[in-house]
């Protein structure tokens, strides 16, 4: 068995979804002071709330109240670690909150974020399939062999309608093998790649409008804008790939020649060919993107998109390739976009109509069929494309050197993480102190506002004055805070119930004598 160690580096954020959406205020909490998301551990939250208050927790969820606010009341010095299964750092200027959802990254059984081998193998399969199709386009140009149109009568509208489907499996059999047992990709076995951390960021959509211009669809209430949990750019890990050399050798033996004849293009399953096919496919896709967008006036939110693409393939060595995988990579990346090139050369077809049929076949919403395929692009906030990876195939000596440096790399990561933890703790302490100071200032201000203020102006009928209960009774006796009346007490007319001495009340001037002296006051409200 020929096992190869491959280093994978995320050039841009990578998201492979678990299929689960994390619901804000229920399944995750956002700690603004820490710029982190806490994926909720129900047991930890229950330990803060207390089992006797479980109904309160359920009520908070049901009413949509802020769960974190309630937890802070129960535990004023609460941290993300107090509530979480895992903590996810938030990147970018926008942060999740309220009832917004986050697309969860897929994790392995041991709790590590991962890139499944099947996802990477699918991307490699696309690259090699495109190489094979472009090398021998005959089967791919016989469109009717794998295109299916069904016409039917719509019962609601009474109109004739149709559906267009393309049987990709039928075409693939022509190039990769007639059935799973004789598929050439059985000779390529890819393990899962495990990483150490995830981040949360906002994905936006560059959208083509009906007038041919472009916009960023970034309305917080728009479903095309999504927060995603992903493996960050700059993450590295190793995974293993097996190309069973013994099996390939046996297929060359005479007694297995019949079986071997059913497995086409076995020569592609060599690393030199695989890396070359991947790079050619990626370069073509990037160039297609640049050709489409670099002459367009793009919105500010997408300006980094083209610059990021231009530098994606620079500095590669012979043992390296760049491939794109996962969420937000788009239809053309998933298929390689071979149809647009190869169908142009097919005689006796209407190319524009065929491309319109293709758009109809792959789109979920028919109202966009008049647009170029695809009409939108997903990207991280700021125009960063998603899912670009660099693969480096190690020799035995390179693998040994990488392993030897692993301890220092891990120590450097730990030092960096500890420095960040200390910085975050200091940031949180300063934020807590600032919040405590603000609350104290508000308390003092509120207390000052409750204290009676001395009125020193000219008294008029209906003038409001601060007063204080001097004697409790029916009626209460009050001391009025007006210059010249500090030692005089008045009956609190208009309020019958006894009130405690010292309670501040607002009264109105009810009567003045001919010399404008105050003779009677009336209750207005308590301060």
VEXDREN-2710 file (C-alpha; in Angstrom, 1 decimal):
% VEXDREN-2710
k/r/px/py/pz
1/UNK/0.0/0.0/0.0
2/UNK/1.4/3.4/-1.1
3/UNK/0.6/5.7/1.8
4/UNK/1.3/9.4/1.3
5/UNK/1.3/12.1/4.0
6/UNK/-0.2/15.3/2.7
7/UNK/-0.1/18.7/4.4
8/UNK/-3.3/20.7/4.0
9/UNK/-3.3/24.5/4.6
10/UNK/-6.5/26.6/4.5
11/UNK/-5.8/29.6/2.3
12/UNK/-9.3/31.0/2.9
13/UNK/-12.0/30.0/5.5
14/UNK/-13.4/26.5/5.0
15/UNK/-16.9/25.4/5.9
16/UNK/-18.2/21.8/5.7
17/UNK/-21.6/21.8/7.2
18/UNK/-22.9/19.3/9.8
19/UNK/-26.5/19.9/8.5
20/UNK/-27.4/21.7/11.8
21/UNK/-28.2/25.3/12.3
22/UNK/-27.4/26.7/15.8
23/UNK/-30.2/28.8/17.1
24/UNK/-29.3/32.1/18.8
25/UNK/-30.3/32.5/22.5
26/UNK/-31.0/28.7/22.6
27/UNK/-28.1/26.7/21.2
28/UNK/-25.5/29.4/21.3
29/UNK/-24.9/32.7/23.3
30/UNK/-22.8/35.6/22.0
31/UNK/-20.5/37.2/24.6
32/UNK/-19.8/40.7/23.1
33/UNK/-17.0/41.5/25.6
34/UNK/-15.1/38.4/24.6
35/UNK/-16.1/38.5/20.8
36/UNK/-16.9/34.8/21.2
37/UNK/-19.8/32.4/20.6
38/UNK/-20.5/29.9/23.3
39/UNK/-22.1/26.7/22.0
40/UNK/-24.4/26.0/24.9
41/UNK/-23.8/23.1/27.2
42/UNK/-27.2/22.5/28.8
43/UNK/-25.8/21.0/32.0
44/UNK/-23.6/24.0/32.6
45/UNK/-26.4/26.4/32.0
46/UNK/-28.7/24.4/34.3
47/UNK/-26.1/24.5/37.1
48/UNK/-26.2/28.3/36.9
49/UNK/-30.0/28.5/36.7
50/UNK/-30.7/25.8/39.2
51/UNK/-33.1/22.9/38.7
52/UNK/-35.7/24.7/40.7
53/UNK/-35.7/27.4/38.0
54/UNK/-36.0/25.1/35.0
55/UNK/-39.5/26.5/34.2
56/UNK/-37.9/30.0/34.1
57/UNK/-35.4/28.8/31.5
58/UNK/-38.2/27.3/29.4
59/UNK/-40.2/30.6/29.7
60/UNK/-37.2/32.7/28.6
61/UNK/-36.9/30.5/25.4
62/UNK/-40.6/30.6/24.8
63/UNK/-40.9/34.4/25.1
64/UNK/-37.7/35.0/23.2
65/UNK/-36.2/36.9/26.2
66/UNK/-32.4/37.3/26.5
67/UNK/-31.0/34.1/28.2
68/UNK/-27.5/35.6/28.7
69/UNK/-29.0/38.6/30.5
70/UNK/-30.7/36.2/32.9
71/UNK/-27.6/34.2/33.4
72/UNK/-25.6/37.4/34.2
73/UNK/-28.1/38.1/37.0
74/UNK/-27.6/34.7/38.4
75/UNK/-23.8/34.8/38.0
76/UNK/-22.5/38.4/37.5
77/UNK/-18.9/37.3/36.6
78/UNK/-20.0/34.8/34.0
79/UNK/-17.6/33.8/31.2
80/UNK/-18.1/31.9/28.0
81/UNK/-16.4/28.8/29.5
82/UNK/-19.2/28.7/32.2
83/UNK/-21.8/27.9/29.5
84/UNK/-20.1/26.2/26.6
85/UNK/-19.4/22.9/25.0
86/UNK/-17.0/24.8/22.9
87/UNK/-16.0/28.4/22.4
88/UNK/-15.9/29.9/18.9
89/UNK/-14.0/33.1/18.1
90/UNK/-16.0/35.7/16.1
91/UNK/-14.1/37.3/13.1
92/UNK/-15.1/40.4/11.2
93/UNK/-17.0/43.5/12.0
94/UNK/-20.4/41.8/12.2
95/UNK/-21.4/39.5/15.0
96/UNK/-24.3/37.1/15.5
97/UNK/-26.9/37.7/18.1
98/UNK/-30.6/37.5/18.9
99/UNK/-32.3/34.7/17.1
100/UNK/-29.9/34.6/14.2
101/UNK/-28.7/31.1/13.2
102/UNK/-25.1/29.8/12.6
103/UNK/-24.3/27.0/10.2
104/UNK/-22.4/24.5/12.3
105/UNK/-19.1/23.0/11.1
106/UNK/-18.9/19.2/10.9
107/UNK/-16.9/17.6/13.8
108/UNK/-15.4/14.2/14.2
109/UNK/-16.3/11.8/17.0
110/UNK/-13.5/13.1/19.2
111/UNK/-14.7/16.6/18.9
112/UNK/-12.3/18.0/16.3
113/UNK/-13.5/20.1/13.4
114/UNK/-12.8/18.2/10.2
115/UNK/-12.7/18.1/6.5
116/UNK/-14.1/14.6/5.6
117/UNK/-12.0/12.6/3.1
118/UNK/-15.2/12.2/1.0
119/UNK/-15.5/15.9/0.5
120/UNK/-11.9/16.3/-0.6
121/UNK/-12.1/13.2/-2.8
122/UNK/-15.2/14.7/-4.5
123/UNK/-13.3/17.9/-5.3
124/UNK/-10.3/15.8/-6.7
125/UNK/-12.8/13.7/-8.7
126/UNK/-14.2/16.8/-10.3
127/UNK/-10.8/18.1/-11.3
128/UNK/-9.7/14.8/-12.9
129/UNK/-13.1/14.3/-14.5
130/UNK/-12.7/17.7/-16.2
131/UNK/-9.3/16.7/-17.4
132/UNK/-10.7/13.5/-18.9
133/UNK/-13.7/15.2/-20.5
134/UNK/-11.6/18.0/-22.1
135/UNK/-9.1/15.4/-23.3
136/UNK/-11.8/13.2/-24.9
137/UNK/-15.0/15.3/-25.2
138/UNK/-17.0/13.0/-27.4
139/UNK/-19.3/11.5/-24.8
140/UNK/-19.8/14.9/-23.1
141/UNK/-20.9/16.5/-26.4
142/UNK/-23.5/13.9/-27.0
143/UNK/-25.9/15.8/-24.9
144/UNK/-29.1/13.8/-25.5
145/UNK/-27.4/10.7/-24.1
146/UNK/-27.7/12.1/-20.6
147/UNK/-30.2/14.9/-20.9
148/UNK/-33.9/14.2/-20.0
149/UNK/-36.8/16.6/-20.7
150/UNK/-40.3/15.8/-19.3
151/UNK/-43.3/17.8/-20.4
152/UNK/-46.5/17.9/-18.4
153/UNK/-49.8/19.8/-17.8
154/UNK/-49.9/22.0/-14.7
155/UNK/-53.3/21.3/-13.2
156/UNK/-53.5/24.7/-11.4
157/UNK/-52.7/27.0/-14.3
158/UNK/-53.6/24.7/-17.1
159/UNK/-50.4/25.6/-18.8
160/UNK/-47.9/23.2/-20.4
161/UNK/-44.7/22.9/-18.4
162/UNK/-41.5/20.9/-18.4
163/UNK/-38.6/19.8/-16.3
164/UNK/-35.0/19.4/-17.4
165/UNK/-32.6/16.9/-15.8
166/UNK/-29.1/15.8/-16.6
167/UNK/-28.1/12.3/-15.6
168/UNK/-24.5/13.0/-14.5
169/UNK/-24.0/9.4/-13.4
170/UNK/-24.6/8.2/-16.9
171/UNK/-21.9/10.5/-18.3
172/UNK/-19.4/9.7/-15.5
173/UNK/-19.5/6.0/-16.3
174/UNK/-18.1/6.8/-19.7
175/UNK/-14.9/8.3/-18.1
176/UNK/-14.4/6.8/-14.7
177/UNK/-15.8/3.3/-14.9
178/UNK/-19.1/1.4/-15.6
179/UNK/-20.0/0.7/-11.9
180/UNK/-18.7/1.3/-8.4
181/UNK/-16.6/-1.9/-8.5
182/UNK/-14.7/-0.7/-11.6
183/UNK/-14.5/3.0/-10.8
184/UNK/-11.0/4.3/-11.2
185/UNK/-11.4/6.4/-8.0
186/UNK/-11.4/3.2/-6.0
187/UNK/-7.7/3.4/-6.5
188/UNK/-7.6/6.7/-4.4
189/UNK/-8.3/6.5/-0.7
190/UNK/-8.4/9.7/1.3
191/UNK/-8.5/10.0/5.0
192/UNK/-10.3/12.7/7.1
193/UNK/-8.3/15.9/7.9
194/UNK/-8.7/17.0/11.6
195/UNK/-8.2/20.6/12.7
196/UNK/-7.9/22.3/16.1
197/UNK/-10.3/25.3/16.1
198/UNK/-13.2/27.0/14.3
199/UNK/-14.2/30.6/14.0
200/UNK/-17.5/32.3/13.3
201/UNK/-17.9/34.7/10.4
202/UNK/-20.5/36.3/8.2
203/UNK/-20.9/35.0/4.6
204/UNK/-22.4/37.4/2.1
205/UNK/-23.6/37.1/-1.4
206/UNK/-22.4/39.0/-4.5
207/UNK/-25.6/39.1/-6.6
208/UNK/-26.3/39.9/-10.2
209/UNK/-29.4/42.1/-10.6
210/UNK/-31.8/42.2/-13.5
211/UNK/-30.1/45.2/-15.0
212/UNK/-26.7/43.4/-15.2
213/UNK/-25.2/45.3/-12.2
214/UNK/-24.0/43.7/-9.0
215/UNK/-24.9/44.2/-5.4
216/UNK/-23.9/42.8/-2.0
217/UNK/-27.0/41.1/-0.5
218/UNK/-26.2/41.8/3.2
219/UNK/-29.5/42.6/4.8
220/UNK/-29.5/41.0/8.3
221/UNK/-33.0/39.7/7.6
222/UNK/-32.1/38.3/4.1
223/UNK/-31.7/34.5/4.1
224/UNK/-28.7/34.8/1.7
225/UNK/-26.7/36.3/4.5
226/UNK/-25.5/33.6/6.8
227/UNK/-23.2/33.2/9.8
228/UNK/-21.0/30.2/9.4
229/UNK/-18.8/28.3/11.8
230/UNK/-15.7/27.4/9.8
231/UNK/-12.0/26.4/9.9
232/UNK/-10.1/29.7/9.7
233/UNK/-7.6/30.7/7.0
234/UNK/-4.0/29.7/7.9
235/UNK/-4.9/26.4/9.7
236/UNK/-2.7/23.4/9.0
237/UNK/-2.9/19.7/9.5
238/UNK/-1.8/16.4/8.0
239/UNK/-3.9/13.7/6.5
240/UNK/-3.1/10.4/4.7
241/UNK/-3.8/9.3/1.1
242/UNK/-3.5/5.8/-0.1
243/UNK/-3.0/4.7/-3.7
244/UNK/-2.9/0.9/-3.6
245/UNK/0.2/0.2/-5.7
246/UNK/-0.1/-3.5/-5.2
247/UNK/-3.6/-3.5/-6.6
248/UNK/-2.6/-1.4/-9.6
249/UNK/0.3/-3.9/-10.3
250/UNK/-2.0/-6.9/-10.1
251/UNK/-4.4/-5.3/-12.6
252/UNK/-1.5/-5.4/-15.1
253/UNK/-1.3/-9.2/-14.8
254/UNK/-2.8/-11.3/-17.6
255/UNK/-5.4/-13.0/-15.5
256/UNK/-6.9/-9.6/-14.4
257/UNK/-6.8/-8.0/-17.8
258/UNK/-10.5/-8.3/-18.3
259/UNK/-11.2/-6.5/-14.9
260/UNK/-8.5/-3.9/-15.7
261/UNK/-10.1/-3.1/-19.0
262/UNK/-13.2/-2.0/-17.2
263/UNK/-11.3/0.5/-15.1
264/UNK/-10.3/3.4/-17.4
265/UNK/-7.6/5.9/-17.0
266/UNK/-5.7/4.1/-14.3
267/UNK/-2.6/6.1/-15.1
268/UNK/-4.3/9.2/-13.7
269/UNK/-3.9/7.7/-10.2
270/UNK/-0.3/9.0/-9.8
271/UNK/0.5/12.0/-7.7
272/UNK/2.2/13.9/-10.5
273/UNK/-0.9/13.6/-12.7
274/UNK/-3.3/14.3/-9.8
275/UNK/-1.6/17.5/-8.8
276/UNK/-1.3/18.6/-12.4
277/UNK/-5.0/18.0/-13.1
278/UNK/-6.1/19.8/-9.9
279/UNK/-3.9/22.9/-10.6
280/UNK/-5.1/23.1/-14.2
281/UNK/-8.7/22.9/-13.1
282/UNK/-8.3/25.5/-10.4
283/UNK/-6.4/27.9/-12.6
284/UNK/-9.1/27.6/-15.2
285/UNK/-11.9/28.3/-12.7
286/UNK/-10.1/31.3/-11.3
287/UNK/-9.4/32.7/-14.7
288/UNK/-13.1/32.3/-15.6
289/UNK/-14.0/34.3/-12.5
290/UNK/-11.5/37.0/-13.3
291/UNK/-12.7/37.2/-16.9
292/UNK/-16.3/37.6/-15.8
293/UNK/-15.8/40.2/-13.0
294/UNK/-12.7/42.2/-13.5
295/UNK/-14.3/44.5/-16.1
296/UNK/-17.5/44.9/-13.9
297/UNK/-18.1/47.7/-11.3
298/UNK/-18.3/45.6/-8.1
299/UNK/-19.7/47.0/-4.8
300/UNK/-17.2/47.9/-2.1
301/UNK/-18.0/44.7/-0.2
302/UNK/-16.6/42.5/-3.0
303/UNK/-13.4/44.5/-3.9
304/UNK/-11.0/42.0/-2.2
305/UNK/-12.6/39.1/-4.1
306/UNK/-10.6/39.6/-7.3
307/UNK/-7.4/40.4/-5.6
308/UNK/-7.7/37.3/-3.5
309/UNK/-8.2/35.1/-6.6
310/UNK/-5.3/36.7/-8.4
311/UNK/-2.8/35.6/-5.7
312/UNK/-4.2/32.2/-5.0
313/UNK/-1.9/30.1/-7.2
314/UNK/1.4/32.0/-6.7
315/UNK/4.6/30.3/-5.4
316/UNK/3.5/26.7/-5.9
317/UNK/6.1/23.9/-6.0
318/UNK/5.9/20.7/-8.0
319/UNK/4.6/18.8/-5.0
320/UNK/1.8/21.3/-4.3
321/UNK/-1.7/22.1/-5.6
322/UNK/-4.6/24.4/-4.8
323/UNK/-8.1/23.0/-4.7
324/UNK/-11.5/24.5/-3.7
325/UNK/-13.9/22.6/-1.4
326/UNK/-17.0/23.1/0.6
327/UNK/-19.7/25.7/1.2
328/UNK/-19.8/28.8/-0.9
329/UNK/-17.7/27.4/-3.7
330/UNK/-20.5/27.5/-6.3
331/UNK/-21.9/25.4/-9.1
332/UNK/-18.9/26.0/-11.5
333/UNK/-16.5/24.8/-8.9
334/UNK/-18.5/21.7/-8.1
335/UNK/-18.7/20.7/-11.8
336/UNK/-15.6/22.3/-13.3
337/UNK/-17.7/24.3/-15.8
338/UNK/-16.8/22.0/-18.7
339/UNK/-20.2/22.2/-20.4
340/UNK/-19.9/25.9/-21.3
341/UNK/-16.7/25.3/-23.2
342/UNK/-17.3/21.9/-24.8
343/UNK/-20.9/22.6/-26.0
344/UNK/-19.9/25.6/-28.0
345/UNK/-18.3/23.3/-30.5
346/UNK/-21.2/20.9/-30.9
347/UNK/-22.8/21.1/-34.4
348/UNK/-26.5/21.5/-34.9
349/UNK/-27.4/22.7/-31.5
350/UNK/-28.6/26.1/-30.2
351/UNK/-25.8/26.8/-27.7
352/UNK/-27.7/29.6/-25.8
353/UNK/-30.8/27.4/-25.5
354/UNK/-28.7/24.5/-24.2
355/UNK/-27.1/26.7/-21.6
356/UNK/-30.6/28.0/-20.6
357/UNK/-31.7/24.4/-20.3
358/UNK/-28.7/23.6/-18.1
359/UNK/-29.5/26.6/-15.9
360/UNK/-33.1/25.4/-15.6
361/UNK/-31.9/21.9/-14.7
362/UNK/-29.6/22.9/-11.9
363/UNK/-31.5/25.8/-10.4
364/UNK/-34.2/25.5/-7.7
365/UNK/-35.9/28.8/-8.6
366/UNK/-37.1/29.1/-12.2
367/UNK/-37.4/32.9/-12.0
368/UNK/-33.6/33.2/-12.2
369/UNK/-33.2/31.1/-15.4
370/UNK/-32.6/34.2/-17.6
371/UNK/-29.4/35.0/-15.7
372/UNK/-25.9/33.7/-16.4
373/UNK/-25.1/30.6/-14.4
374/UNK/-24.4/31.1/-11.6
375/UNK/-25.8/34.6/-10.8
376/UNK/-24.3/34.9/-7.4
377/UNK/-21.2/34.2/-5.4
378/UNK/-20.8/33.4/-1.7
379/UNK/-17.9/35.1/0.1
380/UNK/-16.8/36.0/3.6
381/UNK/-17.3/39.6/4.8
382/UNK/-15.0/41.9/2.9
383/UNK/-15.0/39.8/-0.3
384/UNK/-12.8/36.8/0.8
385/UNK/-13.6/33.7/-1.3
386/UNK/-14.3/30.5/0.7
387/UNK/-12.9/27.0/0.6
388/UNK/-9.4/27.4/-1.0
389/UNK/-6.9/24.8/0.2
390/UNK/-3.2/24.2/-0.5
391/UNK/-2.1/20.5/-0.5
392/UNK/1.6/19.6/-0.2
393/UNK/2.5/16.0/-0.8
394/UNK/5.4/15.1/1.5
395/UNK/8.3/12.8/0.8
396/UNK/9.4/10.6/3.7
397/UNK/12.2/13.1/4.6
398/UNK/9.9/16.1/4.4
399/UNK/7.3/14.3/6.6
400/UNK/10.0/13.5/9.2
401/UNK/11.2/17.1/9.2
402/UNK/7.6/18.3/9.6
403/UNK/7.1/15.9/12.5
404/UNK/10.3/17.0/14.2
405/UNK/9.1/20.6/14.2
406/UNK/5.6/19.7/15.3
407/UNK/6.5/20.1/19.0
408/UNK/7.8/23.6/18.5
409/UNK/4.8/24.6/16.4
410/UNK/2.4/23.3/19.1
411/UNK/4.4/25.1/21.8
412/UNK/4.2/28.3/19.7
413/UNK/0.4/27.9/19.3
414/UNK/0.0/27.3/23.1
415/UNK/2.1/30.5/23.8
416/UNK/-0.1/32.4/21.3
417/UNK/-3.3/31.0/22.8
418/UNK/-2.1/31.8/26.4
419/UNK/-1.2/35.4/25.3
420/UNK/-4.6/35.8/23.8
421/UNK/-6.3/34.3/26.9
422/UNK/-4.5/36.8/29.1
423/UNK/-5.3/39.7/26.7
424/UNK/-9.0/38.6/26.5
425/UNK/-9.1/38.3/30.3
426/UNK/-7.7/41.8/30.7
427/UNK/-10.1/43.1/28.1
428/UNK/-13.0/41.5/30.0
429/UNK/-11.7/42.8/33.3
430/UNK/-11.5/46.4/32.0
431/UNK/-14.9/46.0/30.4
432/UNK/-16.4/44.7/33.7
433/UNK/-14.9/47.6/35.6
434/UNK/-16.2/50.1/33.1
435/UNK/-19.6/48.5/33.3
436/UNK/-19.6/48.5/37.1
437/UNK/-18.5/52.2/37.1
438/UNK/-21.3/53.0/34.7
439/UNK/-23.9/51.2/36.8
440/UNK/-22.6/53.0/39.9
441/UNK/-22.8/56.4/38.2
442/UNK/-26.3/55.6/37.1
443/UNK/-27.3/54.5/40.6
444/UNK/-25.9/57.7/42.1
445/UNK/-27.6/59.8/39.4
446/UNK/-30.9/58.0/40.1
447/UNK/-30.5/58.6/43.9
448/UNK/-29.7/62.2/43.3
449/UNK/-32.7/62.5/41.1
450/UNK/-34.9/61.2/43.9
451/UNK/-33.6/63.9/46.4
452/UNK/-35.8/67.0/46.8
453/UNK/-34.5/70.1/45.0
454/UNK/-35.0/73.6/46.5
455/UNK/-37.1/76.0/44.4
456/UNK/-35.9/79.6/44.5
457/UNK/-38.1/81.3/41.9
458/UNK/-41.4/83.1/42.0
459/UNK/-44.3/80.9/43.1
460/UNK/-47.2/80.7/40.7
461/UNK/-50.5/78.8/40.7
462/UNK/-50.0/75.2/39.6
463/UNK/-46.2/75.4/40.1
464/UNK/-44.7/72.0/40.9
465/UNK/-42.5/71.7/44.0
466/UNK/-40.5/69.0/45.7
467/UNK/-41.8/68.1/49.2
468/UNK/-41.0/65.6/51.9
469/UNK/-43.3/63.8/54.3
470/UNK/-42.7/65.4/57.7
471/UNK/-45.5/63.7/59.7
472/UNK/-47.4/60.6/58.6
473/UNK/-51.2/60.7/59.0
474/UNK/-54.5/61.6/57.5
475/UNK/-53.6/64.0/56.0
476/UNK/-49.9/63.7/55.8
477/UNK/-47.9/66.8/56.8
478/UNK/-45.2/67.8/54.3
479/UNK/-42.2/70.1/54.3
480/UNK/-42.1/72.1/51.0
481/UNK/-38.7/72.7/49.3
482/UNK/-39.2/76.4/48.4
483/UNK/-37.1/79.3/49.5
484/UNK/-38.6/80.9/52.7
485/UNK/-40.8/77.9/53.6
486/UNK/-38.1/75.6/55.0
487/UNK/-39.6/75.5/58.5
488/UNK/-43.3/75.5/57.6
489/UNK/-45.5/72.4/57.2
490/UNK/-48.5/72.0/55.0
491/UNK/-51.3/69.5/54.8
492/UNK/-51.0/67.1/51.8
493/UNK/-54.3/67.7/50.2
494/UNK/-55.6/65.3/47.6
495/UNK/-53.8/62.2/49.1
496/UNK/-55.5/60.3/52.0
497/UNK/-53.2/57.3/52.8
498/UNK/-50.5/57.7/55.4
499/UNK/-46.9/57.6/54.0
500/UNK/-43.6/57.1/55.8
501/UNK/-41.7/60.1/57.0
502/UNK/-38.9/61.2/54.6
503/UNK/-40.7/60.0/51.4
504/UNK/-40.3/62.6/48.6
505/UNK/-43.5/63.8/46.9
506/UNK/-44.1/66.3/44.2
507/UNK/-46.9/68.8/45.0
508/UNK/-48.5/71.7/43.2
509/UNK/-49.1/75.2/44.4
510/UNK/-52.9/75.2/45.2
511/UNK/-53.4/78.6/46.8
512/UNK/-51.5/81.9/47.2
513/UNK/-52.6/84.9/49.3
514/UNK/-52.7/88.5/48.0
515/UNK/-49.0/88.9/48.8
516/UNK/-48.2/85.8/46.8
517/UNK/-47.4/83.7/49.9
518/UNK/-48.0/80.0/49.7
519/UNK/-51.0/79.0/51.8
520/UNK/-52.0/75.6/50.4
521/UNK/-50.5/72.7/48.3
522/UNK/-52.0/69.7/46.6
523/UNK/-50.6/66.2/45.9
524/UNK/-49.3/65.6/42.3
525/UNK/-47.3/62.4/42.4
526/UNK/-44.5/60.6/44.2
527/UNK/-40.9/61.3/42.9
END
